Amino acid sequence: MCEPAAWCRMEGVPESDPDLLIDFSDVSLIRGGNTLVGPITWQVELDERWVVIGPNGAGKTSLLRMAGAEVHPTSGSAFVLNEQLGRVELRELSIRIGTASARLADRVPDDEIVSDVVISAGYSVLGRWRETYDDVDRAQAVESLESMGAEHLADRRFGTLSEGERKRVLISRALMTDPELLLLDEPAAGLDLGGREELVERLSRLAVDPDAPAIVLITHHVEEIPEGFTHALILSEGGVVAQGLLEDVVTGENLSTAFRQQITLSKVDGRFFARRSRRAGGHRRAEG
């Protein structure tokens, strides 16, 4: 029998395939009468690394917020880590998910010590308050920072870091709790060329690590897709343009459809590069 405060599976409630970390079926998110994303059917398995690509207003962040158990879908069936959204306490589910985003970066106090920013993830808080950290906590934080090449930043104040250093620290924080699912919302946004390339290389190493969690990365730019990623989902105006294996989905034709202009795609040394073709296509209608 369930305890009064517990969230329990009910008889007749559907269950997801245990190998699926994300299992969305006809899922939509609607706010103020506007469909932000959907309907979408999408599945992410244990060892997959997904990139979600699309223009502004495509619904990428809305999709990631549902995958991160931040919001419930308006309609459809959504399972995350084999728990159905709407039948599980979101806080209990979210601690099994590592997330790095600009929204999170904005909440970190400038005077916070980097090591505390990372360690505090294990306590479900942002930055140190009254917690006492032990040697195990600190060793785990160092390991997380090392995975992103940021161990030398451990004693710095967060506010003194460059944009690229902040990104790597926040990903280190997301890895601190050994999450089952890692969600990265535009991790290379705002970085200069050197910072972007450093981050993409680190994410490539993470992607090929068999012990790393499943990863979903959002980006506007194919140049930011790290080597080792396996699958792609292209969105436009809240709907799916294409999804599946990376090489099948990331094509000039699909990108042209999503961005509403003629895109030429090339690949060099395992990395994608895109540019607008000389013959201009129609411009995409701007949306918020």
C-alpha positions, 0 to 999 in steps of 0.5 A: 500500500502506498504511503500518503505522501508517495507517488505510486503507479496506479493499476492500468497506468501505461509504462514505458520501455525500460530502455527508453529514457525519453518516450514522448508520444504525440506530446504538445506544449501549449501556452496562452493558446499558442503551440510552443512545440508538438505534437511530437513523438520522440524516443531516446535510448540509454546510450544515444547522443542526440542533437536538436537543431532548429531556428529561433521559435522552433520549440527546442527549449520547450521540448528540453524543459519537458525532457528535463521534467520542468513542465508537464505537456499539455497533451500526449503521453510523456515518460522521462526515466520511465516515469510518466509526467503528470504522475510523478513529483517533478522534483524527485525526477529532476534530480536524476537529470543533469541540466546546463543552460543560460537560465541556470548561469543567470542564477549563479551569484558572481561571488560563488566559488566554482567548486561550491557551484559544482558540489552543491548540485549533489544537494539540489541547491545552487551554490553553498549555503550551510552544507558541509562538504566532505572529501567524497564530495570534493573528489567528485567535483574535481573529477567532474571539472576535469572531464570538462578541462576546468579543474584549474578553475576550482578556487575561482569566483564564478563572476570572474570566469569567461563565458566559455569557462562558465559553460564548462563549469555548469556542465561539470555541475550537471555531471556531478550527480552521475545523472542518467540523462544530460540536457545541454541547452545551447552550450556554445551560445555566446562563445568565441571561436576558440571557446566554441572549439574547446567546448565542442572537443570536450563534448566529443570526448564525453560523447564517446565515453561509454560511461557517460549518460545519454545526452541531448544537446540543443543548438542553432548551428551544425558547426556545434555538433560534436563528433560522437553524437549519434542522432538528430531531431530537426524542428521548425515552428514547433513541428518535426522536420526530420529525426533519426540517425545523425547522418540521415537527418542532418542534410542540406535539404532538411536544414533548408526546410527548417530554416526556410532558405537554401542551405548547402551542407558540407562535412570535414574531419567529422564536423558539419559546416553549413552556409546559405547557397547563392540562390536565396530561398524564401525567408522564414516568418519570424516568430517569438 
